[in-house]
Amino acid sequence: MRLQNGIGNQTSDIATAPAGRFFSNTTPVSTMGYCKIFECHCSMPYPEDGVFQFYRDIAIPSIERGDEWHWTIRLKGTPDLPIGVISLHRISVDNRGYWLGIPWQGRGLMTEAVAAVNDYWFDVLGFQVLRAPKAIANESSRRISIKTGMRMIGLEERDFVSGRLMAEIWEINAEEWRQARKLLISGF
């Protein structure tokens, strides 16, 4: 995987770019064909205009303030088709989030994207702890947390796009990530 800033390896079949390449305050997100992947086919379904509202009202203003970093995930063979997104957030209990279209799930793509943004979080931005809540029902996301060395530190009720659900809070610190990353390297 590669991020626009050059972190990650170059051997994977995925690539990323800053979300700003596809999203801006003047571009109607609803017209960017891939959005239907998330609105209609994700395990945590978005309302009809949910992707548009999220980027217009939350993500883009947060990027502009320097509080969040967003990337699209694209296959190297079809770089014009975003298949998912991954983001980092400064807020204290929800530092990372991601979406991946169902046709691309179960292939290790999100695990690789998580590894690249974890590197960015700890090595470029210099944060010491990363926390990520997950709906308990989201087993795929839970497996990614386990595979990338995170540990579950708590349970709480949270609001998700599909409603209020119980969530697990997962955490990893910089040193734990460096150890977990060594174990992942051979898999990429």
Summary of the structure (lengths in Angstrom):
residues: 188
radius of gyration: 15.5
end to end distance: 8.7
largest distance: 42.4
contacts: 570
relative contact order: 0.15
helix: 37%
strand: 29%
